Amino acid sequence: MNMLKFQGDIGLDEVFKRHQIEIYDNLFKSIREHYLDKTKNEVTVVRISINETEYTINLSRDKFITGLEGAITFYESCEEYEKCAECLKIINALKNKHMEVN
């Protein structure tokens, strides 16, 4: 995963606003690669460096569905419907696995 690097007067909120596509793509890719691995309790969504200070944003397994729902909303606004469909498949798989446990 590449690190988003910035210099100057920029905060994390501005980074998220300017780089939504990269962040949602990273979120989607990370969850897609690891959601079947039950030992993986969290995934890294994005790594950001601002003025040489590094931040790592992780998403815990219990937030995978919420994260994917946010990605769907974003992808709908970009008309990336194939990604929406893939997110829905993963959400359904996660919900089915959760139901099997209960």
C-alpha positions as CSV (number, residue, x, y, z in Angstrom):
1,M,0.0,0.0,0.0
2,N,1.4,3.4,-1.0
3,M,1.6,6.2,1.5
4,L,-0.1,9.5,0.7
5,K,2.6,12.2,1.4
6,F,2.0,15.9,2.1
7,Q,4.0,18.9,3.1
8,G,2.7,22.2,4.4
9,D,-0.4,23.3,6.2
10,I,-2.9,20.4,5.6
11,G,-4.9,18.4,8.1
12,L,-6.3,14.9,7.9
13,D,-9.8,16.2,7.1
14,E,-8.5,18.0,4.0
15,V,-6.5,14.9,2.9
16,F,-9.7,12.8,3.2
17,K,-11.7,15.3,1.2
18,R,-9.1,15.6,-1.6
19,H,-8.2,11.9,-1.9
20,Q,-11.5,10.1,-1.3
21,I,-11.1,7.9,-4.3
22,E,-7.7,6.5,-3.2
23,I,-9.0,6.1,0.4
24,Y,-12.2,4.3,-0.6
25,D,-10.3,2.1,-3.1
26,N,-7.8,1.2,-0.4
27,L,-10.6,0.4,2.0
28,F,-12.4,-1.8,-0.5
29,K,-9.2,-3.6,-1.6
30,S,-8.1,-4.2,2.0
31,I,-11.4,-5.6,3.0
32,R,-11.8,-7.7,-0.2
33,E,-8.3,-9.2,0.4
34,H,-8.9,-10.1,4.0
35,Y,-12.6,-10.5,4.9
36,L,-12.5,-14.3,4.6
37,D,-9.5,-14.6,7.0
38,K,-11.2,-14.8,10.4
39,T,-7.8,-14.3,12.1
40,K,-7.6,-10.8,10.6
41,N,-9.2,-8.5,13.1
42,E,-8.5,-5.3,11.3
43,V,-7.2,-4.0,8.0
44,T,-5.1,-1.0,7.1
45,V,-7.1,1.5,5.0
46,V,-4.6,4.2,4.4
47,R,-1.2,5.4,5.4
48,I,-0.6,9.2,5.4
49,S,2.5,11.3,5.9
50,I,2.0,15.0,6.7
51,N,5.2,16.9,7.3
52,E,7.1,13.7,8.1
53,T,4.5,12.6,10.7
54,E,3.0,9.3,9.7
55,Y,-0.6,8.2,10.4
56,T,-2.1,4.8,9.8
57,I,-5.8,4.5,9.5
58,N,-7.1,1.0,10.3
59,L,-10.6,-0.5,10.2
60,S,-11.6,-3.2,12.7
61,R,-13.5,-6.3,11.5
62,D,-16.7,-5.2,13.2
63,K,-16.7,-2.0,11.1
64,F,-16.2,-3.8,7.7
65,I,-19.9,-3.6,6.8
66,T,-20.2,0.1,7.8
67,G,-17.0,0.9,5.8
68,L,-18.3,-0.9,2.7
69,E,-21.7,0.8,3.0
70,G,-19.8,4.2,3.0
71,A,-17.8,3.0,0.0
72,I,-21.1,2.1,-1.8
73,T,-22.4,5.6,-1.2
74,F,-19.2,7.1,-2.6
75,Y,-19.0,4.8,-5.6
76,E,-22.7,5.5,-6.5
77,S,-21.8,9.2,-6.6
78,C,-19.0,8.4,-9.0
79,E,-21.2,5.9,-11.0
80,E,-18.7,3.1,-10.2
81,Y,-21.5,0.5,-10.1
82,E,-19.3,-2.6,-10.5
83,K,-17.5,-1.6,-7.3
84,C,-20.9,-1.1,-5.6
85,A,-21.9,-4.6,-6.7
86,E,-18.6,-6.1,-5.4
87,C,-19.1,-4.3,-2.1
88,L,-22.6,-5.7,-1.8
89,K,-21.4,-9.2,-2.4
90,I,-18.8,-8.9,0.4
91,I,-21.4,-7.3,2.8
92,N,-23.8,-10.3,2.1
93,A,-21.0,-12.7,2.7
94,L,-20.1,-11.0,6.0
95,K,-23.7,-11.0,7.1
96,N,-24.1,-14.7,6.2
97,K,-21.0,-15.6,8.2
98,H,-22.2,-13.5,11.1
99,M,-25.5,-15.3,11.1
100,E,-23.8,-18.7,11.0
101,V,-22.0,-17.9,14.3
102,N,-25.2,-16.9,16.1
